[in-house]
Amino acid sequence: MAVKIRLARFGKTNAPFYNIVVANARTARNSKPLEVLGTYDPIPKPPPFGQGKPFKDIKLDTVRAKYWLGVGAQPSDPVWRLLAMVGLIEPKYSIIQARQQKPKPTLTSPRSAETAPISA
């Protein structure tokens, strides 16, 4: 049985709210999950006491999340990003990795092939 950790959407129109759930990979998005690991509210909340940046609320049962990752549950891309923010797994992509990638090699111009000597 393939198991995924993914987001199940709740909330109203233009006010999303997600449950972080463990579910069978072949079930629908909002079907009954095997377990609810936490919640994610993507709408930024004002900072406490009016100082700092707005924040998005993530509540997660880290012990159960580690368990499900340990038994082979595959996180979806948005959940991977959330788990990386919490510190449970390594980020898939980072800005540093993107900058360190080597530039693609340039192709030689077609004229250099034409001027090359042809051996017969």
Backbone atoms as SQL, in Angstrom:
CREATE TABLE atoms (id INTEGER PRIMARY KEY, chain TEXT, resi INTEGER, resn TEXT, atom TEXT, x REAL, y REAL, z REAL);
INSERT INTO atoms VALUES
  (1, 'A', 1, 'MET', 'N', 0.845, -1.172, 0.000),
  (2, 'A', 1, 'MET', 'CA', 0.000, 0.000, 0.000),
  (3, 'A', 1, 'MET', 'C', 0.895, 1.240, 0.000),
  (4, 'A', 2, 'ALA', 'N', 0.727, 2.109, -1.000),
  (5, 'A', 2, 'ALA', 'CA', 1.490, 3.347, -1.082),
  (6, 'A', 2, 'ALA', 'C', 0.816, 4.405, -0.217),
  (7, 'A', 3, 'VAL', 'N', 1.612, 4.997, 0.668),
  (8, 'A', 3, 'VAL', 'CA', 1.080, 5.978, 1.608),
  (9, 'A', 3, 'VAL', 'C', 1.742, 7.322, 1.331),
  (10, 'A', 4, 'LYS', 'N', 0.938, 8.384, 1.337),
  (11, 'A', 4, 'LYS', 'CA', 1.441, 9.731, 1.105),
  (12, 'A', 4, 'LYS', 'C', 1.078, 10.638, 2.267),
  (13, 'A', 5, 'ILE', 'N', 1.951, 11.604, 2.514),
  (14, 'A', 5, 'ILE', 'CA', 1.645, 12.688, 3.440),
  (15, 'A', 5, 'ILE', 'C', 1.298, 13.881, 2.558),
  (16, 'A', 6, 'ARG', 'N', 0.085, 14.389, 2.698),
  (17, 'A', 6, 'ARG', 'CA', -0.353, 15.459, 1.809),
  (18, 'A', 6, 'ARG', 'C', -1.290, 16.409, 2.530),
  (19, 'A', 7, 'LEU', 'N', -1.729, 17.444, 1.809),
  (20, 'A', 7, 'LEU', 'CA', -2.627, 18.441, 2.375),
  (21, 'A', 7, 'LEU', 'C', -4.062, 18.134, 1.960),
  (22, 'A', 8, 'ALA', 'N', -4.984, 18.238, 2.910),
  (23, 'A', 8, 'ALA', 'CA', -6.414, 18.120, 2.630),
  (24, 'A', 8, 'ALA', 'C', -7.024, 19.490, 2.889),
  (25, 'A', 9, 'ARG', 'N', -7.713, 20.039, 1.889),
  (26, 'A', 9, 'ARG', 'CA', -8.197, 21.417, 1.994),
  (27, 'A', 9, 'ARG', 'C', -9.516, 21.496, 2.753),
  (28, 'A', 10, 'PHE', 'N', -9.586, 22.463, 3.652),
  (29, 'A', 10, 'PHE', 'CA', -10.801, 22.807, 4.364),
  (30, 'A', 10, 'PHE', 'C', -10.933, 24.319, 4.300),
  (31, 'A', 11, 'GLY', 'N', -11.931, 24.879, 4.932),
  (32, 'A', 11, 'GLY', 'CA', -12.098, 26.324, 4.950),
  (33, 'A', 11, 'GLY', 'C', -13.100, 26.777, 3.919),
  (34, 'A', 12, 'LYS', 'N', -13.222, 28.089, 3.792),
  (35, 'A', 12, 'LYS', 'CA', -14.197, 28.684, 2.891),
  (36, 'A', 12, 'LYS', 'C', -13.528, 29.130, 1.603),
  (37, 'A', 13, 'THR', 'N', -14.338, 29.639, 0.691),
  (38, 'A', 13, 'THR', 'CA', -13.822, 30.193, -0.546),
  (39, 'A', 13, 'THR', 'C', -12.924, 31.383, -0.218),
  (40, 'A', 14, 'ASN', 'N', -11.783, 31.437, -0.839),
  (41, 'A', 14, 'ASN', 'CA', -10.772, 32.485, -0.639),
  (42, 'A', 14, 'ASN', 'C', -10.241, 32.531, 0.788),
  (43, 'A', 15, 'ALA', 'N', -10.482, 31.496, 1.580),
  (44, 'A', 15, 'ALA', 'CA', -9.912, 31.416, 2.933),
  (45, 'A', 15, 'ALA', 'C', -9.516, 29.969, 3.193),
  (46, 'A', 16, 'PRO', 'N', -8.465, 29.481, 2.517),
  (47, 'A', 16, 'PRO', 'CA', -8.102, 28.070, 2.659),
  (48, 'A', 16, 'PRO', 'C', -7.516, 27.754, 4.022),
  (49, 'A', 17, 'PHE', 'N', -7.682, 26.508, 4.402),
  (50, 'A', 17, 'PHE', 'CA', -7.130, 25.976, 5.642),
  (51, 'A', 17, 'PHE', 'C', -6.863, 24.508, 5.356),
  (52, 'A', 18, 'TYR', 'N', -5.685, 24.015, 5.684),
  (53, 'A', 18, 'TYR', 'CA', -5.309, 22.657, 5.306),
  (54, 'A', 18, 'TYR', 'C', -5.024, 21.803, 6.527),
  (55, 'A', 19, 'ASN', 'N', -5.423, 20.543, 6.440),
  (56, 'A', 19, 'ASN', 'CA', -4.974, 19.526, 7.390),
  (57, 'A', 19, 'ASN', 'C', -3.812, 18.785, 6.738),
  (58, 'A', 20, 'ILE', 'N', -2.764, 18.536, 7.489),
  (59, 'A', 20, 'ILE', 'CA', -1.657, 17.715, 7.002),
  (60, 'A', 20, 'ILE', 'C', -2.012, 16.287, 7.383),
  (61, 'A', 21, 'VAL', 'N', -2.248, 15.436, 6.374),
  (62, 'A', 21, 'VAL', 'CA', -2.790, 14.100, 6.630),
  (63, 'A', 21, 'VAL', 'C', -1.904, 13.025, 6.018),
  (64, 'A', 22, 'VAL', 'N', -2.052, 11.818, 6.559),
  (65, 'A', 22, 'VAL', 'CA', -1.452, 10.622, 5.980),
  (66, 'A', 22, 'VAL', 'C', -2.604, 9.849, 5.354),
  (67, 'A', 23, 'ALA', 'N', -2.488, 9.559, 4.061),
  (68, 'A', 23, 'ALA', 'CA', -3.585, 8.888, 3.359),
  (69, 'A', 23, 'ALA', 'C', -3.021, 7.930, 2.332),
  (70, 'A', 24, 'ASN', 'N', -3.848, 6.991, 1.941),
  (71, 'A', 24, 'ASN', 'CA', -3.503, 6.091, 0.861),
  (72, 'A', 24, 'ASN', 'C', -3.342, 6.926, -0.406),
  (73, 'A', 25, 'ALA', 'N', -2.325, 6.652, -1.205),
  (74, 'A', 25, 'ALA', 'CA', -2.007, 7.473, -2.368),
  (75, 'A', 25, 'ALA', 'C', -3.112, 7.451, -3.418),
  (76, 'A', 26, 'ARG', 'N', -3.944, 6.425, -3.422),
  (77, 'A', 26, 'ARG', 'CA', -4.953, 6.297, -4.471),
  (78, 'A', 26, 'ARG', 'C', -6.320, 6.841, -4.079),
  (79, 'A', 27, 'THR', 'N', -6.433, 7.444, -2.906),
  (80, 'A', 27, 'THR', 'CA', -7.714, 7.997, -2.487),
  (81, 'A', 27, 'THR', 'C', -7.810, 9.461, -2.886),
  (82, 'A', 28, 'ALA', 'N', -9.024, 9.996, -2.837),
  (83, 'A', 28, 'ALA', 'CA', -9.264, 11.392, -3.199),
  (84, 'A', 28, 'ALA', 'C', -8.651, 12.328, -2.168),
  (85, 'A', 29, 'ARG', 'N', -8.540, 13.591, -2.533),
  (86, 'A', 29, 'ARG', 'CA', -7.864, 14.568, -1.679),
  (87, 'A', 29, 'ARG', 'C', -8.534, 14.717, -0.315),
  (88, 'A', 30, 'ASN', 'N', -9.855, 14.805, -0.286),
  (89, 'A', 30, 'ASN', 'CA', -10.551, 15.050, 0.977),
  (90, 'A', 30, 'ASN', 'C', -11.226, 13.807, 1.535),
  (91, 'A', 31, 'SER', 'N', -10.795, 12.630, 1.121),
  (92, 'A', 31, 'SER', 'CA', -11.365, 11.409, 1.679),
  (93, 'A', 31, 'SER', 'C', -10.823, 11.194, 3.088),
  (94, 'A', 32, 'LYS', 'N', -11.367, 10.207, 3.779),
  (95, 'A', 32, 'LYS', 'CA', -10.972, 9.961, 5.163),
  (96, 'A', 32, 'LYS', 'C', -9.503, 9.522, 5.216),
  (97, 'A', 33, 'PRO', 'N', -8.668, 10.237, 5.985),
  (98, 'A', 33, 'PRO', 'CA', -7.244, 9.896, 6.047),
  (99, 'A', 33, 'PRO', 'C', -6.978, 8.792, 7.060),
  (100, 'A', 34, 'LEU', 'N', -5.775, 8.223, 6.979),
  (101, 'A', 34, 'LEU', 'CA', -5.340, 7.271, 7.986),
  (102, 'A', 34, 'LEU', 'C', -5.065, 7.988, 9.309),
  (103, 'A', 35, 'GLU', 'N', -4.475, 9.186, 9.224),
  (104, 'A', 35, 'GLU', 'CA', -4.154, 9.951, 10.423),
  (105, 'A', 35, 'GLU', 'C', -3.990, 11.425, 10.062),
  (106, 'A', 36, 'VAL', 'N', -4.385, 12.312, 10.949),
  (107, 'A', 36, 'VAL', 'CA', -4.174, 13.748, 10.787),
  (108, 'A', 36, 'VAL', 'C', -2.952, 14.127, 11.607),
  (109, 'A', 37, 'LEU', 'N', -1.933, 14.669, 10.927),
  (110, 'A', 37, 'LEU', 'CA', -0.684, 15.017, 11.594),
  (111, 'A', 37, 'LEU', 'C', -0.658, 16.450, 12.115),
  (112, 'A', 38, 'GLY', 'N', -1.419, 17.327, 11.496),
  (113, 'A', 38, 'GLY', 'CA', -1.396, 18.715, 11.932),
  (114, 'A', 38, 'GLY', 'C', -2.209, 19.593, 11.005),
  (115, 'A', 39, 'THR', 'N', -2.003, 20.906, 11.139),
  (116, 'A', 39, 'THR', 'CA', -2.734, 21.876, 10.325),
  (117, 'A', 39, 'THR', 'C', -1.766, 22.895, 9.748),
  (118, 'A', 40, 'TYR', 'N', -2.216, 23.556, 8.671),
  (119, 'A', 40, 'TYR', 'CA', -1.448, 24.604, 8.022),
  (120, 'A', 40, 'TYR', 'C', -2.419, 25.680, 7.574),
  (121, 'A', 41, 'ASP', 'N', -2.186, 26.904, 8.029),
  (122, 'A', 41, 'ASP', 'CA', -3.003, 28.042, 7.641),
  (123, 'A', 41, 'ASP', 'C', -2.142, 28.961, 6.777),
  (124, 'A', 42, 'PRO', 'N', -2.364, 28.979, 5.447),
  (125, 'A', 42, 'PRO', 'CA', -1.482, 29.743, 4.559),
  (126, 'A', 42, 'PRO', 'C', -1.728, 31.249, 4.549),
  (127, 'A', 43, 'ILE', 'N', -2.782, 31.717, 5.199),
  (128, 'A', 43, 'ILE', 'CA', -3.053, 33.148, 5.218),
  (129, 'A', 43, 'ILE', 'C', -2.190, 33.792, 6.309),
  (130, 'A', 44, 'PRO', 'N', -1.346, 34.761, 5.935),
  (131, 'A', 44, 'PRO', 'CA', -0.439, 35.356, 6.922),
  (132, 'A', 44, 'PRO', 'C', -1.197, 36.040, 8.064),
  (133, 'A', 45, 'LYS', 'N', -0.752, 35.788, 9.258),
  (134, 'A', 45, 'LYS', 'CA', -1.312, 36.406, 10.456),
  (135, 'A', 45, 'LYS', 'C', -0.426, 37.589, 10.842),
  (136, 'A', 46, 'PRO', 'N', -1.010, 38.648, 11.425),
  (137, 'A', 46, 'PRO', 'CA', -0.170, 39.772, 11.854),
  (138, 'A', 46, 'PRO', 'C', 0.742, 39.341, 12.996),
  (139, 'A', 47, 'PRO', 'N', 1.926, 39.917, 13.060),
  (140, 'A', 47, 'PRO', 'CA', 2.867, 39.534, 14.124),
  (141, 'A', 47, 'PRO', 'C', 2.351, 39.972, 15.492),
  (142, 'A', 48, 'PRO', 'N', 2.712, 39.242, 16.532),
  (143, 'A', 48, 'PRO', 'CA', 2.290, 39.653, 17.871),
  (144, 'A', 48, 'PRO', 'C', 2.940, 40.985, 18.261),
  (145, 'A', 49, 'PHE', 'N', 2.195, 41.826, 18.914),
  (146, 'A', 49, 'PHE', 'CA', 2.646, 43.142, 19.378),
  (147, 'A', 49, 'PHE', 'C', 3.021, 44.061, 18.225),
  (148, 'A', 50, 'GLY', 'N', 2.644, 43.716, 16.986),
  (149, 'A', 50, 'GLY', 'CA', 2.865, 44.588, 15.845),
  (150, 'A', 50, 'GLY', 'C', 4.298, 44.709, 15.394),
  (151, 'A', 51, 'GLN', 'N', 5.188, 43.838, 15.856),
  (152, 'A', 51, 'GLN', 'CA', 6.593, 43.918, 15.470),
  (153, 'A', 51, 'GLN', 'C', 6.982, 42.672, 14.698),
  (154, 'A', 52, 'GLY', 'N', 7.759, 42.836, 13.630),
  (155, 'A', 52, 'GLY', 'CA', 8.226, 41.703, 12.849),
  (156, 'A', 52, 'GLY', 'C', 7.386, 41.485, 11.600),
  (157, 'A', 53, 'LYS', 'N', 7.624, 40.344, 10.973),
  (158, 'A', 53, 'LYS', 'CA', 6.933, 40.008, 9.734),
  (159, 'A', 53, 'LYS', 'C', 5.695, 39.169, 10.029),
  (160, 'A', 54, 'PRO', 'N', 4.691, 39.214, 9.149),
  (161, 'A', 54, 'PRO', 'CA', 3.539, 38.308, 9.299),
  (162, 'A', 54, 'PRO', 'C', 3.993, 36.856, 9.170),
  (163, 'A', 55, 'PHE', 'N', 3.261, 35.939, 9.796),
  (164, 'A', 55, 'PHE', 'CA', 3.660, 34.540, 9.767),
  (165, 'A', 55, 'PHE', 'C', 2.480, 33.654, 9.384),
  (166, 'A', 56, 'LYS', 'N', 2.803, 32.486, 8.847),
  (167, 'A', 56, 'LYS', 'CA', 1.806, 31.479, 8.492),
  (168, 'A', 56, 'LYS', 'C', 1.857, 30.393, 9.553),
  (169, 'A', 57, 'ASP', 'N', 0.696, 29.985, 10.038),
  (170, 'A', 57, 'ASP', 'CA', 0.611, 29.080, 11.174),
  (171, 'A', 57, 'ASP', 'C', 0.753, 27.624, 10.730),
  (172, 'A', 58, 'ILE', 'N', 1.736, 26.902, 11.290),
  (173, 'A', 58, 'ILE', 'CA', 1.934, 25.482, 11.040),
  (174, 'A', 58, 'ILE', 'C', 1.928, 24.768, 12.383),
  (175, 'A', 59, 'LYS', 'N', 0.998, 23.834, 12.558),
  (176, 'A', 59, 'LYS', 'CA', 0.970, 23.003, 13.763),
  (177, 'A', 59, 'LYS', 'C', 1.155, 21.570, 13.299),
  (178, 'A', 60, 'LEU', 'N', 2.128, 20.867, 13.878),
  (179, 'A', 60, 'LEU', 'CA', 2.481, 19.546, 13.395),
  (180, 'A', 60, 'LEU', 'C', 2.909, 18.653, 14.551),
  (181, 'A', 61, 'ASP', 'N', 2.432, 17.410, 14.544),
  (182, 'A', 61, 'ASP', 'CA', 2.876, 16.402, 15.507),
  (183, 'A', 61, 'ASP', 'C', 4.148, 15.785, 14.936),
  (184, 'A', 62, 'THR', 'N', 5.307, 16.284, 15.387),
  (185, 'A', 62, 'THR', 'CA', 6.578, 15.884, 14.788),
  (186, 'A', 62, 'THR', 'C', 6.917, 14.421, 15.056),
  (187, 'A', 63, 'VAL', 'N', 6.501, 13.890, 16.203),
  (188, 'A', 63, 'VAL', 'CA', 6.812, 12.486, 16.518),
  (189, 'A', 63, 'VAL', 'C', 6.115, 11.568, 15.513),
  (190, 'A', 64, 'ARG', 'N', 4.830, 11.832, 15.248),
  (191, 'A', 64, 'ARG', 'CA', 4.089, 10.996, 14.297),
  (192, 'A', 64, 'ARG', 'C', 4.581, 11.223, 12.862),
  (193, 'A', 65, 'ALA', 'N', 4.975, 12.447, 12.544),
  (194, 'A', 65, 'ALA', 'CA', 5.496, 12.719, 11.202),
  (195, 'A', 65, 'ALA', 'C', 6.793, 11.949, 10.976),
  (196, 'A', 66, 'LYS', 'N', 7.673, 11.923, 11.984),
  (197, 'A', 66, 'LYS', 'CA', 8.912, 11.136, 11.867),
  (198, 'A', 66, 'LYS', 'C', 8.605, 9.656, 11.710),
  (199, 'A', 67, 'TYR', 'N', 7.596, 9.182, 12.440),
  (200, 'A', 67, 'TYR', 'CA', 7.226, 7.777, 12.328),
  (201, 'A', 67, 'TYR', 'C', 6.792, 7.452, 10.903),
  (202, 'A', 68, 'TRP', 'N', 5.886, 8.259, 10.343),
  (203, 'A', 68, 'TRP', 'CA', 5.380, 7.968, 9.000),
  (204, 'A', 68, 'TRP', 'C', 6.476, 8.100, 7.948),
  (205, 'A', 69, 'LEU', 'N', 7.376, 9.055, 8.109),
  (206, 'A', 69, 'LEU', 'CA', 8.507, 9.149, 7.178),
  (207, 'A', 69, 'LEU', 'C', 9.403, 7.930, 7.312),
  (208, 'A', 70, 'GLY', 'N', 9.547, 7.420, 8.542),
  (209, 'A', 70, 'GLY', 'CA', 10.386, 6.250, 8.785),
  (210, 'A', 70, 'GLY', 'C', 9.842, 4.974, 8.185),
  (211, 'A', 71, 'VAL', 'N', 8.520, 4.852, 8.104),
  (212, 'A', 71, 'VAL', 'CA', 7.936, 3.639, 7.533),
  (213, 'A', 71, 'VAL', 'C', 7.708, 3.766, 6.027),
  (214, 'A', 72, 'GLY', 'N', 8.124, 4.888, 5.426),
  (215, 'A', 72, 'GLY', 'CA', 8.114, 4.983, 3.976),
  (216, 'A', 72, 'GLY', 'C', 7.040, 5.848, 3.359),
  (217, 'A', 73, 'ALA', 'N', 6.331, 6.650, 4.131),
  (218, 'A', 73, 'ALA', 'CA', 5.331, 7.544, 3.550),
  (219, 'A', 73, 'ALA', 'C', 6.040, 8.629, 2.742),
  (220, 'A', 74, 'GLN', 'N', 5.529, 8.907, 1.552),
  (221, 'A', 74, 'GLN', 'CA', 6.134, 9.890, 0.666),
  (222, 'A', 74, 'GLN', 'C', 5.408, 11.222, 0.783),
  (223, 'A', 75, 'PRO', 'N', 6.095, 12.301, 1.175),
  (224, 'A', 75, 'PRO', 'CA', 5.433, 13.603, 1.253),
  (225, 'A', 75, 'PRO', 'C', 5.236, 14.212, -0.134),
  (226, 'A', 76, 'SER', 'N', 4.121, 14.913, -0.317),
  (227, 'A', 76, 'SER', 'CA', 3.906, 15.650, -1.559),
  (228, 'A', 76, 'SER', 'C', 4.841, 16.864, -1.547),
  (229, 'A', 77, 'ASP', 'N', 4.953, 17.561, -2.673),
  (230, 'A', 77, 'ASP', 'CA', 5.873, 18.697, -2.757),
  (231, 'A', 77, 'ASP', 'C', 5.538, 19.812, -1.756),
  (232, 'A', 78, 'PRO', 'N', 4.257, 20.231, -1.614),
  (233, 'A', 78, 'PRO', 'CA', 3.977, 21.260, -0.608),
  (234, 'A', 78, 'PRO', 'C', 4.275, 20.790, 0.819),
  (235, 'A', 79, 'VAL', 'N', 3.989, 19.538, 1.124),
  (236, 'A', 79, 'VAL', 'CA', 4.258, 19.015, 2.457),
  (237, 'A', 79, 'VAL', 'C', 5.760, 18.885, 2.669),
  (238, 'A', 80, 'TRP', 'N', 6.502, 18.527, 1.637),
  (239, 'A', 80, 'TRP', 'CA', 7.958, 18.457, 1.729),
  (240, 'A', 80, 'TRP', 'C', 8.509, 19.820, 2.146),
  (241, 'A', 81, 'ARG', 'N', 7.984, 20.883, 1.525),
  (242, 'A', 81, 'ARG', 'CA', 8.425, 22.232, 1.865),
  (243, 'A', 81, 'ARG', 'C', 8.097, 22.567, 3.317),
  (244, 'A', 82, 'LEU', 'N', 6.906, 22.199, 3.783),
  (245, 'A', 82, 'LEU', 'CA', 6.521, 22.470, 5.172),
  (246, 'A', 82, 'LEU', 'C', 7.390, 21.674, 6.148),
  (247, 'A', 83, 'LEU', 'N', 7.636, 20.397, 5.851),
  (248, 'A', 83, 'LEU', 'CA', 8.469, 19.576, 6.730),
  (249, 'A', 83, 'LEU', 'C', 9.907, 20.088, 6.760),
  (250, 'A', 84, 'ALA', 'N', 10.371, 20.628, 5.637),
  (251, 'A', 84, 'ALA', 'CA', 11.715, 21.209, 5.603),
  (252, 'A', 84, 'ALA', 'C', 11.767, 22.486, 6.439),
  (253, 'A', 85, 'MET', 'N', 10.688, 23.266, 6.439),
  (254, 'A', 85, 'MET', 'CA', 10.646, 24.481, 7.252),
  (255, 'A', 85, 'MET', 'C', 10.688, 24.141, 8.737),
  (256, 'A', 86, 'VAL', 'N', 10.036, 23.029, 9.116),
  (257, 'A', 86, 'VAL', 'CA', 10.021, 22.601, 10.514),
  (258, 'A', 86, 'VAL', 'C', 11.364, 21.979, 10.884),
  (259, 'A', 87, 'GLY', 'N', 12.063, 21.405, 9.910),
  (260, 'A', 87, 'GLY', 'CA', 13.377, 20.828, 10.160),
  (261, 'A', 87, 'GLY', 'C', 13.388, 19.313, 10.217),
  (262, 'A', 88, 'LEU', 'N', 12.338, 18.661, 9.724),
  (263, 'A', 88, 'LEU', 'CA', 12.294, 17.198, 9.765),
  (264, 'A', 88, 'LEU', 'C', 13.046, 16.550, 8.606),
  (265, 'A', 89, 'ILE', 'N', 13.065, 17.202, 7.450),
  (266, 'A', 89, 'ILE', 'CA', 13.753, 16.651, 6.285),
  (267, 'A', 89, 'ILE', 'C', 14.549, 17.756, 5.608),
  (268, 'A', 90, 'GLU', 'N', 15.453, 17.358, 4.732),
  (269, 'A', 90, 'GLU', 'CA', 16.249, 18.317, 3.975),
  (270, 'A', 90, 'GLU', 'C', 15.396, 18.925, 2.863),
  (271, 'A', 91, 'PRO', 'N', 15.571, 20.209, 2.568),
  (272, 'A', 91, 'PRO', 'CA', 14.808, 20.820, 1.472),
  (273, 'A', 91, 'PRO', 'C', 15.170, 20.187, 0.135),
  (274, 'A', 92, 'LYS', 'N', 14.181, 20.075, -0.736),
  (275, 'A', 92, 'LYS', 'CA', 14.442, 19.537, -2.078),
  (276, 'A', 92, 'LYS', 'C', 15.295, 20.501, -2.875),
  (277, 'A', 93, 'TYR', 'N', 14.899, 21.751, -2.849),
  (278, 'A', 93, 'TYR', 'CA', 15.596, 22.767, -3.616),
  (279, 'A', 93, 'TYR', 'C', 15.947, 23.916, -2.684),
  (280, 'A', 94, 'SER', 'N', 17.086, 24.510, -2.914),
  (281, 'A', 94, 'SER', 'CA', 17.449, 25.694, -2.155),
  (282, 'A', 94, 'SER', 'C', 18.081, 26.704, -3.099),
  (283, 'A', 95, 'ILE', 'N', 18.140, 27.934, -2.683),
  (284, 'A', 95, 'ILE', 'CA', 18.706, 28.984, -3.519),
  (285, 'A', 95, 'ILE', 'C', 20.194, 28.739, -3.731),
  (286, 'A', 96, 'ILE', 'N', 20.863, 28.230, -2.714),
  (287, 'A', 96, 'ILE', 'CA', 22.304, 27.980, -2.820),
  (288, 'A', 96, 'ILE', 'C', 22.576, 26.900, -3.862),
  (289, 'A', 97, 'GLN', 'N', 21.765, 25.833, -3.877),
  (290, 'A', 97, 'GLN', 'CA', 21.954, 24.773, -4.867),
  (291, 'A', 97, 'GLN', 'C', 21.721, 25.300, -6.269),
  (292, 'A', 98, 'ALA', 'N', 20.735, 26.160, -6.442),
  (293, 'A', 98, 'ALA', 'CA', 20.445, 26.696, -7.767),
  (294, 'A', 98, 'ALA', 'C', 21.592, 27.561, -8.264),
  (295, 'A', 99, 'ARG', 'N', 22.230, 28.300, -7.365),
  (296, 'A', 99, 'ARG', 'CA', 23.345, 29.155, -7.768),
  (297, 'A', 99, 'ARG', 'C', 24.603, 28.364, -8.058),
  (298, 'A', 100, 'GLN', 'N', 24.780, 27.215, -7.396),
  (299, 'A', 100, 'GLN', 'CA', 25.997, 26.434, -7.571),
  (300, 'A', 100, 'GLN', 'C', 25.960, 25.542, -8.806),
  (301, 'A', 101, 'GLN', 'N', 24.798, 25.408, -9.434),
  (302, 'A', 101, 'GLN', 'CA', 24.727, 24.561, -10.622),
  (303, 'A', 101, 'GLN', 'C', 25.581, 25.175, -11.721),
  (304, 'A', 102, 'LYS', 'N', 26.249, 24.316, -12.443),
  (305, 'A', 102, 'LYS', 'CA', 27.104, 24.785, -13.514),
  (306, 'A', 102, 'LYS', 'C', 26.243, 25.268, -14.678),
  (307, 'A', 103, 'PRO', 'N', 26.690, 26.293, -15.392),
  (308, 'A', 103, 'PRO', 'CA', 25.927, 26.734, -16.560),
  (309, 'A', 103, 'PRO', 'C', 25.978, 25.670, -17.649),
  (310, 'A', 104, 'LYS', 'N', 24.942, 25.633, -18.446),
  (311, 'A', 104, 'LYS', 'CA', 24.880, 24.651, -19.523),
  (312, 'A', 104, 'LYS', 'C', 25.961, 24.951, -20.555),
  (313, 'A', 105, 'PRO', 'N', 26.589, 23.914, -21.089),
  (314, 'A', 105, 'PRO', 'CA', 27.631, 24.164, -22.098),
  (315, 'A', 105, 'PRO', 'C', 26.998, 24.728, -23.367),
  (316, 'A', 106, 'THR', 'N', 27.705, 25.662, -23.980),
  (317, 'A', 106, 'THR', 'CA', 27.198, 26.270, -25.203),
  (318, 'A', 106, 'THR', 'C', 27.542, 25.373, -26.387),
  (319, 'A', 107, 'LEU', 'N', 26.674, 25.348, -27.341),
  (320, 'A', 107, 'LEU', 'CA', 26.902, 24.555, -28.542),
  (321, 'A', 107, 'LEU', 'C', 27.831, 25.303, -29.476),
  (322, 'A', 108, 'THR', 'N', 28.600, 24.576, -30.249),
  (323, 'A', 108, 'THR', 'CA', 29.473, 25.225, -31.217),
  (324, 'A', 108, 'THR', 'C', 28.627, 25.743, -32.362),
  (325, 'A', 109, 'SER', 'N', 29.092, 26.792, -32.961),
  (326, 'A', 109, 'SER', 'CA', 28.323, 27.387, -34.058),
  (327, 'A', 109, 'SER', 'C', 28.368, 26.460, -35.273),
  (328, 'A', 110, 'PRO', 'N', 27.335, 26.497, -36.094),
  (329, 'A', 110, 'PRO', 'CA', 27.319, 25.626, -37.286),
  (330, 'A', 110, 'PRO', 'C', 28.420, 25.978, -38.284),
  (331, 'A', 111, 'ARG', 'N', 28.942, 27.193, -38.258),
  (332, 'A', 111, 'ARG', 'CA', 29.991, 27.585, -39.214),
  (333, 'A', 111, 'ARG', 'C', 31.295, 26.865, -38.923),
  (334, 'A', 112, 'SER', 'N', 31.560, 26.573, -37.643),
  (335, 'A', 112, 'SER', 'CA', 32.828, 25.902, -37.328),
  (336, 'A', 112, 'SER', 'C', 32.846, 24.483, -37.913),
  (337, 'A', 113, 'ALA', 'N', 31.685, 23.871, -38.040),
  (338, 'A', 113, 'ALA', 'CA', 31.615, 22.537, -38.652),
  (339, 'A', 113, 'ALA', 'C', 31.865, 22.620, -40.142),
  (340, 'A', 114, 'GLU', 'N', 31.430, 23.726, -40.756),
  (341, 'A', 114, 'GLU', 'CA', 31.598, 23.870, -42.205),
  (342, 'A', 114, 'GLU', 'C', 33.057, 24.144, -42.561),
  (343, 'A', 115, 'THR', 'N', 33.767, 24.868, -41.716),
  (344, 'A', 115, 'THR', 'CA', 35.142, 25.222, -42.062),
  (345, 'A', 115, 'THR', 'C', 36.149, 24.168, -41.683),
  (346, 'A', 116, 'ALA', 'N', 35.718, 23.130, -40.980),
  (347, 'A', 116, 'ALA', 'CA', 36.641, 22.066, -40.590),
  (348, 'A', 116, 'ALA', 'C', 37.079, 21.289, -41.816),
  (349, 'A', 117, 'PRO', 'N', 38.357, 20.903, -41.884),
  (350, 'A', 117, 'PRO', 'CA', 38.822, 20.161, -43.064),
  (351, 'A', 117, 'PRO', 'C', 38.172, 18.773, -43.098),
  (352, 'A', 118, 'ILE', 'N', 37.820, 18.374, -44.304),
  (353, 'A', 118, 'ILE', 'CA', 37.190, 17.067, -44.499),
  (354, 'A', 118, 'ILE', 'C', 38.250, 16.113, -45.029),
  (355, 'A', 119, 'SER', 'N', 38.448, 15.031, -44.312),
  (356, 'A', 119, 'SER', 'CA', 39.427, 14.052, -44.761),
  (357, 'A', 119, 'SER', 'C', 38.732, 13.028, -45.650),
  (358, 'A', 120, 'ALA', 'N', 39.380, 12.695, -46.732),
  (359, 'A', 120, 'ALA', 'CA', 38.746, 11.766, -47.671),
  (360, 'A', 120, 'ALA', 'C', 39.425, 10.434, -47.688);
